[in-house]
Every structure is written in C-alpha cells, then in structure tokens.
Amino acid sequence: MKKKLLWISDYDSSGYSIVSKNLLPFLNDKYDLHLLVINTLRDKNYLNIELDKYKIISVPDFLQNTSLSIGSILKTMFDEYMYGYNDLKSYVNEIKPEIIISLNDAQVIERHVKIIKEMDYKCIFLGYLPIDLEILPINFFENLEKCTALITMSNKSKNVILNTGFKKDIYILEHPIDNNFTKLENPRQFRKMFFKDITEDDILIMNSNVNDIRKRLDITIESYYIFHKNYSHLIDKNVYLILKTNDFNGCNLNFRDYCNKLNLKYSIDLSDKIHFIFEKISISDLNQLYNCVDLYISTTSGEGWGLSAFEFISIGKPVLISDNTTYNEYFNKDFLIKSEQKPLSEGRYMNEQHENSFYILFALGYESVVNSGITYDSSINSLYQNIGKNTIYTISPEKGDDCFNTLHDFFKLLNQINKKPKIFSLHVFIDVKNNYNFCSSIFNELKQIDLKNVLENYKLTFLPNNSIDKFISKVNIPCKYDLSTKIHDFIINPKKYRAISKKDSIKFNKMFNKTKICNDLINILDNILAKSN
C-alpha cells in the first residue's frame, strides 16, 4: 500500500509553485499524494491543479478586501489563513499522512512543524527550504530541530545551516529546470512581439525577478546607468535594459521615482532605454522572451536557488549573476559579479524604518520574527533561571510601570536586584513599536555593552554568547561597477560568453533534468523511511 504524503506549498506563480508542479506528478506515482495549497487567493480553475487530492486554503472575504498594513492585527490574521496555519491541523486529521513535506521559507516551515508537534501527531516531517543569506543568527534554525530532517538546494546552503549548530540530517536536492524552456531558431524575430521600438540589431539585457528587497533591482538599474555613463560612447549599437518584474506596491522599489533620481545623479535620461514588463505572460511567451534577449543579469543579494538564471543557461544564453549563496557553487567564474559583504541593514534595499527594525531584532536573536520584522511574536526570554516569583519587564519606547526606555535603566534595576537574596525568575522582552529611533538607540547601546561580563553577571539568554557581530545576518551584494564593466566586456566579447553558456547548458540540462531530480527526491525519502524503521 502506498504511504500517504502531504505536500504543503504554493501552487500559483512563485518559484515554490514551479518546483512543486515539476516534482509532484512523479511523487504521485509512488505515494498516496495530497497537496495543501497555500499563499494564494486563486480558485481551483485558475490554479489548474492536475492532482486528484488537494485542499486550497481559503481566506475570508473581509480579509481579502481590506487594506492590510504591515504589523496590523488584520495582517497577522491574513497570514494565518494564507500560509495554511488555520487549515493544517484539520487537513492532517482528515487524511492522516505518514510523511509531510513543507516547501517554503524557514519561518513558514517552523510554524507548520510546530502545529504538528502540538497535535502530538506522529509522522516524518521534512522542511524543504532555500537559504538566501551568507551568515545567519546562531539560533535561526533552532525551531526546525523539530523536523525529522531538512532538504535544501546546494552544499553552500547546507553549510550555512550547519554553521548555526543544526544537528539533524540535511539532504541536498537541486531544483529541476522546466522542460518548457528550449532554444528557438531565429530567436530575435520574437522581439516584435514584445517591443515596438527595438530592432533585431539592438542589444537586450534582461533581469527577470520579482520586485522585492532581496532581489536588489536597484543595483541592476544603477549598474545600467553606470554602464551608459562609462561605456556607451564606445559602442555603436543601442543597448536596452528589460525588466520582467512587478510594479511598485507601496513597500518595494518605486521604479519611476528611482529612475528620475538616477537621471539627475548621472545627468542622463534613460527613460526610453529601460522597458518594464509587469503583466503575467504564459510559459511559451516567456520562453520566446528569454530567447530574444542577449544577456541575462541578476543582482540579487542572495538566492536559495535562483531559477531564472538556470532557465537562461538551459537555452544557451549568457548570464551575469551575483557571486553569492547558490550561484558561486554552480556557475562559471566569468559569469559571476564580484560581491561585497554587508550587514543586513545595508545589504537589502528597504525603507529605513522597516530595515532597521528587522536588523535590531536579528541582532537580539529573537526566535520568531514575523511580518518582515516590523512586528513579531513577543518572545519572552528567561533572564534569570531560578524558581519563584515571575516578573515580566518590557523595554520599549512607551512609558509605564515595569517598562524601561533604555537598556542602561534596565541593567541598573538588575544591579539592585542582584544584591538582594531573593529567589525569583525574571523575564523580559524588547518591543520596538515600529519606532525607528528607539531601534537605533537600543542597537547603539548593545554595541557598547561588555557582553561577556553581562552574560556572566546576569545569566542573560537573549543576547549572543560572544559578539553581537556574529549574531547579525550578513549578505553579499553585487558591485554596481563590476557589473557595468562585465556588461561592456560581454558586448565586445560575446563569443567568449556564448561559448561558456553553450557548454554549461549541456551540463546543467543533464544535472538538473526533471526526471533525475525527481528520482533523487524519491531516494532521499526512501533513505529517511529506512532510518525511521
């Protein structure tokens, strides 16, 4: 009898959706497969699910039709529905799976496995996740120890997890390259389908990524400006930048404002040289679009995998991509853009308040950071491990009893308490309250604290054991000037880059063949099942 397997994932248009659509038909042959579709507001007709057994999360109409601000109670409720937290328990009780695989970001998988453990439900639970940062807080994967094992996409990702002290098994499973991406004959003929003013003789450079802080599309655009400023007079062809992305939504990059800013900065107006494609297009049209451009670039600050770059290589197109996370493990060094390590506050493009709130919470090492770091589950960490009276203190910008506005005042209290022979248990949490100035002041205080001394004197657990710098997430972001130079090098030496991409396309299409990857996943599951018996 086939074992029941529950797969939890997106199934709409995200990278997770693409991976799931490639893997699940194969798993369906070997397992009694059930799918819980999360992170969508679409119905079954739009999603076109080809499996027989599935459940799509449902979000109440009042949450779908309400303006949701980051950090609001309604936004938290919305996420509870969107990521399947409200549906998972009942669906597991209904189908009773022996294996559960959650494909998503770490914080989503963490909630899924927590729900299963709180049910006291016995099964094999696998977290399948990408890693898009170079250095992570030491306790970042602590709650994923509840999983039976983890699956990730590269050796680099595996090592990042291991460096945090994770003790469970970690398996590597690369993403398959979709078979729908193929090399077409006379590809430049397709340009007229997408662009009215671009000819077959022009040079097209393309970045195809979601408009998100992690993707650093601002670096792509500014690199293009630098290229024009430094090299366009040396080239006798028009060079266009194509961005296949999504438009400004209030909290990502505003392209119009950003390009106007760069027009002034570089004293050049490139408005007619940058083309945006915001609408969703079919895989067939996307394949034609990929084929008709000359060069793919990506300036992401980190990728768990980075499907677009692999798709371009699979049709023999050259790429220029960040020398970070997954990319430097697989791609030829001539395709890599030199990257510079930056703390999270500098490495990812956010509005100032959003970014610094996120940064301070990472610095403190909180277990649960939700809603992109503006607000979070108020983790209350034990500071003084004794039996007796429980006292809860808050460090926040607000006024009130048992509330402190600075760490200095809080430590003054600890000094007073420490002199008294009372037996007690003291708890504290830091609440940023969306206050950027408060975040900055707390962070500045943290930098000045003798952490070793504080830890020994007060048995603090909410601070890192050695140095705050080791606790802060870091990213490698590509250098704008290096990318602009490489664009110029590609234009004057296209044969060199095309020869490498042709060779790599053969290698990658073999390595990341869908059938091979699916068989690798089945072997991983067989290995885990054998260990559990």
C-alpha positions in Angstrom: 0.0 0.0 0.0 1.3 3.5 -0.9 2.3 5.7 2.0 0.3 8.9 2.4 2.4 12.0 1.7 1.2 15.6 2.4 3.0 18.3 0.4 2.5 21.9 1.6 3.4 24.6 -0.9 2.5 27.4 -3.1 0.9 26.4 -6.4 0.2 29.7 -8.1 3.1 31.5 -9.8 6.0 31.6 -7.3 9.3 29.7 -7.5 7.9 27.3 -5.0 4.9 26.7 -7.3 7.2 25.9 -10.2 9.2 23.4 -8.2 6.0 21.7 -6.9 4.5 21.5 -10.4 7.6 19.8 -11.6 8.0 17.3 -8.7 4.5 16.3 -7.7 3.4 14.3 -10.8 6.4 12.0 -10.1 5.7 11.6 -6.4 2.0 10.9 -7.3 3.1 7.7 -8.9 4.8 6.3 -5.8 2.9 7.9 -2.9 -0.7 8.5 -2.0 -0.2 12.2 -2.6 -2.2 15.0 -1.0 -1.5 18.7 -1.6 -2.2 21.7 0.7 -2.1 24.8 -1.5 -1.1 27.9 0.5 -0.3 31.6 -0.3 -2.9 32.1 -2.9 -6.3 33.8 -3.4 -7.0 31.9 -6.6 -9.6 29.2 -7.1 -9.0 25.7 -8.4 -9.9 26.6 -12.0 -7.2 29.3 -12.2 -4.6 27.1 -10.5 -5.3 24.2 -12.8 -4.2 21.5 -10.3 -3.7 18.2 -12.1 -3.7 16.1 -8.9 -6.8 14.4 -7.5 -6.3 15.0 -3.8 -5.8 18.5 -2.7 -7.1 21.3 -0.5 -6.7 25.1 -1.3 -6.6 27.4 1.7 -9.5 29.8 1.9 -9.2 33.4 3.2 -12.3 35.2 4.4 -13.6 37.9 2.1 -13.3 40.6 4.7 -9.5 40.0 4.9 -9.1 39.9 1.1 -10.9 43.2 0.6 -9.3 45.1 3.4 -6.2 47.3 3.2 -3.6 45.4 5.3 -0.8 47.4 6.8 2.3 45.6 7.9 2.2 44.9 11.6 -1.6 45.2 11.9 -3.8 42.6 13.7 -5.7 42.0 10.4 -2.4 41.4 8.6 -1.5 38.8 11.2 -4.9 37.2 10.7 -4.5 37.3 6.9 -1.1 35.4 7.2 -2.6 32.8 9.5 -5.0 31.9 6.6 -2.6 32.5 3.7 0.1 30.1 5.0 -2.2 27.3 6.0 -1.8 27.7 9.7 -5.6 27.6 10.2 -6.1 24.7 7.8 -3.2 22.4 8.5 -4.5 20.7 11.7 -7.9 19.8 10.3 -6.4 18.6 7.0 -3.9 16.3 8.7 -6.6 14.9 10.9 -8.7 14.2 7.8 -6.1 12.5 5.7 -3.6 11.2 8.3 -0.4 11.4 6.3 2.7 9.4 7.2 5.0 11.9 5.6 4.7 15.7 5.5 6.9 17.9 3.3 6.7 21.7 3.7 8.4 23.6 0.9 8.8 27.3 1.9 10.8 29.8 3.8 12.2 28.8 7.2 9.7 30.8 9.3 6.7 29.2 7.5 8.1 25.7 7.9 8.7 26.5 11.5 5.0 27.2 12.1 3.9 24.1 10.2 6.1 21.7 12.2 5.1 23.5 15.4 1.4 22.8 14.7 2.2 19.1 14.0 4.2 18.8 17.2 1.5 20.5 19.3 -1.0 18.0 17.9 1.3 15.2 19.1 0.9 13.7 15.7 3.5 11.1 14.8 4.9 11.3 11.3 8.0 12.1 9.2 8.2 15.9 8.8 10.6 17.3 6.2 11.3 21.0 5.8 12.4 21.8 2.2 13.9 25.3 2.2 16.2 27.7 0.4 18.9 29.8 2.2 19.4 33.3 0.8 21.8 34.8 3.4 25.5 34.2 3.9 25.5 34.4 7.7 22.6 33.8 9.9 21.9 34.2 13.7 23.1 31.2 15.6 19.6 30.2 16.7 17.9 30.8 13.4 17.1 27.2 12.7 16.6 26.2 16.3 12.9 25.5 16.0 13.4 23.4 12.8 15.1 20.8 15.0 11.5 19.6 15.4 11.7 18.4 11.8 12.8 14.8 11.1 15.3 16.3 8.6 15.8 19.2 6.2 16.2 19.4 2.4 18.0 22.3 0.8 19.2 23.2 -2.7 23.0 23.3 -2.5 26.1 22.5 -0.5 26.5 26.2 0.3 23.0 26.3 1.8 23.7 23.1 3.8 26.9 24.6 5.3 25.1 27.8 6.3 22.6 25.7 8.2 25.3 23.5 9.8 27.2 26.6 10.9 24.3 27.6 13.1 24.7 24.3 15.0 21.8 22.4 13.4 22.1 18.7 14.4 19.5 16.9 12.2 20.2 15.3 8.8 20.3 17.7 5.8 19.8 16.5 2.3 20.6 18.3 -1.0 18.1 18.4 -3.8 18.6 20.8 -6.6 15.6 22.3 -8.4 14.7 20.9 -11.8 14.8 23.1 -14.9 11.4 23.3 -16.5 11.4 21.4 -19.8 9.3 24.2 -21.4 12.4 26.4 -21.8 14.0 25.5 -25.1 16.3 27.1 -27.6 14.4 28.5 -30.6 15.5 29.1 -34.1 16.0 32.7 -35.3 15.1 34.0 -31.8 15.4 37.7 -32.5 12.3 37.6 -34.6 10.3 37.4 -31.4 11.3 40.9 -30.3 8.5 42.5 -32.3 6.0 40.6 -30.2 7.2 42.5 -27.1 8.8 45.7 -28.2 7.8 48.2 -30.9 10.9 50.3 -30.9 13.6 47.6 -30.6 15.2 46.1 -33.7 17.0 42.8 -34.3 20.3 44.6 -34.3 19.9 46.1 -30.8 21.4 44.5 -27.7 19.0 43.5 -25.0 19.9 42.9 -21.4 17.3 41.4 -19.1 16.6 40.9 -15.4 13.6 38.7 -14.7 12.9 38.8 -10.9 10.1 39.8 -8.5 10.3 43.4 -7.3 11.4 42.6 -3.8 14.0 43.9 -1.3 16.1 40.8 -1.7 16.4 40.9 -5.5 18.1 44.4 -5.4 16.7 45.6 -8.8 18.0 49.0 -7.8 21.6 47.7 -8.3 20.6 46.4 -11.8 19.2 49.7 -12.8 22.1 51.8 -11.4 24.6 49.5 -13.0 22.9 50.1 -16.3 23.3 53.9 -15.8 27.0 53.5 -14.9 27.5 51.3 -18.0 25.9 54.0 -20.2 27.9 56.7 -18.5 31.3 54.9 -18.9 30.9 52.8 -22.0 28.0 53.7 -24.3 30.2 56.1 -26.4 32.4 53.1 -27.2 29.6 51.0 -28.6 27.9 51.6 -32.0 24.6 49.8 -31.0 21.6 50.6 -28.9 21.7 48.7 -25.6 18.4 48.3 -23.8 17.5 47.1 -20.3 14.4 44.8 -20.0 12.9 44.3 -16.5 10.4 41.5 -16.2 9.0 42.1 -12.7 6.1 43.6 -10.8 5.2 47.2 -10.3 5.5 49.3 -7.2 3.0 48.2 -4.5 3.8 50.7 -1.7 6.6 48.9 0.0 9.0 47.8 -2.7 11.1 49.7 -5.3 9.3 52.6 -7.0 10.8 52.4 -10.5 9.6 55.8 -11.7 11.0 57.7 -8.7 14.2 55.7 -8.7 14.9 56.3 -12.4 14.2 60.0 -12.0 16.7 60.1 -9.2 19.3 58.4 -11.3 18.6 60.7 -14.3 19.7 63.6 -12.0 22.6 61.8 -10.4 24.2 60.8 -13.7 22.9 63.7 -15.8 21.4 61.3 -18.4 17.8 60.4 -19.1 17.5 56.7 -19.9 13.7 56.5 -19.7 13.4 55.4 -23.3 16.1 52.7 -22.8 14.5 50.8 -20.0 11.5 48.7 -20.7 9.3 47.2 -18.0 7.1 44.1 -18.4 4.7 43.9 -15.5 2.0 41.7 -16.8 2.0 37.9 -16.3 2.7 36.0 -19.5 2.5 32.3 -20.4 5.5 30.0 -20.2 5.5 29.8 -24.0 5.7 33.6 -24.3 8.3 33.7 -21.6 10.4 31.2 -23.5 10.2 33.4 -26.6 11.1 36.5 -24.5 14.1 34.7 -23.0 15.2 33.6 -26.4 15.1 37.1 -28.0 17.4 38.8 -25.4 21.2 38.7 -25.5 22.2 38.6 -21.8 20.5 37.8 -18.5 21.7 39.7 -15.4 20.8 39.3 -11.7 21.9 41.5 -8.8 20.2 39.6 -6.1 21.5 39.9 -2.5 21.0 36.1 -2.1 19.3 33.1 -3.7 18.3 29.8 -2.3 18.4 28.6 -5.9 17.6 31.3 -8.5 15.5 29.6 -11.2 15.7 32.3 -13.8 19.5 32.2 -14.2 19.3 28.4 -14.7 16.5 28.7 -17.2 18.5 31.2 -19.3 21.6 28.9 -19.2 19.4 26.0 -20.3 18.7 27.7 -23.6 22.3 28.7 -24.1 22.0 32.3 -23.1 24.9 34.0 -21.2 24.3 35.3 -17.7 25.9 37.8 -15.3 24.9 37.0 -11.7 25.9 37.7 -8.1 28.9 35.9 -6.6 26.9 34.8 -3.6 24.9 32.0 -2.0 24.0 29.3 -4.5 25.4 30.9 -7.7 29.1 30.6 -7.0 28.7 26.9 -6.5 27.4 26.1 -10.0 28.3 28.9 -12.4 31.5 29.7 -14.3 33.6 32.3 -12.7 33.4 34.5 -15.8 29.6 34.8 -15.2 30.0 36.0 -11.6 29.8 39.6 -10.4 32.1 40.5 -7.5 30.2 40.9 -4.3 30.8 42.8 -1.1 29.7 41.6 2.3 27.3 43.9 4.1 25.2 43.7 7.2 21.5 43.2 6.6 20.7 46.9 7.2 22.9 47.9 4.3 22.6 44.8 2.1 18.9 44.7 1.4 17.0 47.7 0.0 14.2 48.7 2.4 12.7 51.8 3.7 14.7 53.0 6.7 12.2 52.2 9.4 11.4 48.7 8.1 15.1 47.7 7.6 16.4 48.9 10.9 13.5 47.3 12.8 14.4 44.0 11.1 18.1 44.5 11.8 17.8 45.1 15.5 15.6 42.1 16.0 18.2 39.9 14.2 20.9 41.4 16.4 18.9 40.4 19.5 18.5 36.9 18.2 14.7 36.6 18.6 13.3 33.2 17.7 10.2 34.4 15.9 10.3 37.4 13.6 7.1 37.8 11.5 5.6 40.3 9.1 9.1 41.1 7.7 10.4 42.3 11.1 8.2 45.3 11.7 6.3 43.4 14.5 6.9 40.0 15.8 5.6 37.4 18.3 6.7 38.9 21.7 9.2 36.2 22.6 9.7 36.4 26.4 13.2 35.1 27.1 14.2 34.0 30.6 17.0 36.2 32.0 17.4 34.7 35.5 16.9 31.0 35.9 15.5 30.5 39.5 12.3 29.2 40.9 9.8 31.5 42.5 8.2 34.8 41.6 7.7 35.6 37.9 8.4 39.3 37.0 7.9 40.5 33.4 9.6 43.7 32.3 9.3 45.5 28.9 12.0 47.6 27.2 10.1 49.8 24.8 9.7 53.5 23.8 6.4 53.6 25.9 6.0 54.8 29.5 4.7 52.8 32.3 5.4 50.6 35.3 7.8 47.8 34.8 8.7 49.4 31.4 12.2 50.7 30.6 13.2 53.0 27.7 16.9 52.1 27.7 18.9 49.0 28.4 21.0 51.2 30.8 18.0 51.7 33.1 17.1 48.0 32.9 20.6 47.0 33.9 20.5 49.4 36.8 17.5 47.5 38.1 19.3 44.2 37.7 22.2 45.5 39.7 19.8 46.4 42.6 18.0 43.0 42.4 21.3 41.2 42.3 22.3 42.5 45.7 19.1 41.1 47.3 18.9 37.4 48.4 15.5 36.9 46.7 14.6 33.8 44.7 12.8 34.8 41.6 12.5 34.3 37.8 12.9 37.5 35.7 11.6 37.7 32.1 12.0 40.5 29.6 11.1 41.3 26.0 12.1 44.2 23.8 9.2 45.7 21.9 10.3 48.1 19.1 6.8 49.5 18.5 7.6 50.5 14.9 9.9 53.2 16.4 13.0 53.6 14.2 14.7 56.0 16.7 14.2 53.5 19.5 15.6 50.7 17.4 18.7 52.8 16.7 19.2 53.8 20.4 18.9 50.2 21.6 21.3 48.9 18.9 23.8 51.6 19.8 23.6 50.6 23.5 24.1 46.9 22.6 27.3 47.8 20.7 28.7 49.4 23.8 27.9 46.5 26.3 30.6 44.2 27.5 28.6 41.2 26.6 30.8 38.6 28.3 30.6 40.4 31.6 26.8 41.0 31.3 26.2 37.3 30.5 28.2 36.1 33.4 26.7 38.5 35.9 23.0 38.2 34.9 22.8 34.9 33.0 21.3 36.7 30.0 20.0 34.5 27.3 18.5 37.0 24.8 22.0 38.2 23.8 24.6 36.3 21.8 27.2 34.3 23.6 30.3 36.1 22.2 29.9 39.0 20.0 26.9 40.8 18.5 28.6 40.9 15.1 28.5 37.1 15.0 24.8 37.2 15.6 23.8 39.6 12.9 22.8 38.3 9.5 25.1 39.3 6.6 24.6 39.3 2.9 26.9 39.6 -0.2 25.6 42.2 -2.6 27.0 42.6 -6.2 29.2 45.6 -7.1 27.5 48.0 -9.5 30.8 49.0 -11.1 31.8 45.4 -11.6 28.5 44.6 -13.3 28.7 47.6 -15.6 32.3 46.6 -16.6 31.2 43.0 -17.3 28.3 44.2 -19.5 30.8 46.1 -21.6 33.0 43.0 -21.7 30.1 40.9 -22.9 29.3 43.4 -25.7 32.8 43.5 -27.0 33.5 39.7 -26.4 30.1 38.0 -27.0 31.6 34.8 -28.4 33.5 34.1 -25.2 30.4 34.3 -23.1 28.2 32.4 -25.6 30.7 29.6 -25.8 30.7 29.2 -22.0 26.9 29.3 -21.8 26.6 26.7 -24.6 28.8 24.3 -22.7 27.1 25.0 -19.4 23.6 24.5 -20.9 24.6 20.9 -21.8 25.9 20.3 -18.3 23.0 21.9 -16.5 20.3 20.3 -18.6 21.8 17.0 -17.6 22.4 17.8 -14.0 19.0 19.4 -13.3 16.9 17.2 -15.6 13.4 16.9 -14.1 13.4 13.1 -14.1 16.8 12.9 -12.4 15.8 15.4 -9.7 12.5 13.5 -9.0 14.4 10.3 -8.7 16.8 11.9 -6.3 13.9 13.1 -4.1 12.4 9.6 -4.0 15.8 8.2 -3.0 16.0 10.8 -0.2 12.6 9.7 1.0 13.5 6.0 0.8 16.6 6.7 2.9 14.7 8.6 5.6 12.0 6.0 5.7 14.6 3.3 6.1 16.2 5.2 9.1 12.8 5.6 10.8 12.0 1.9 10.8 
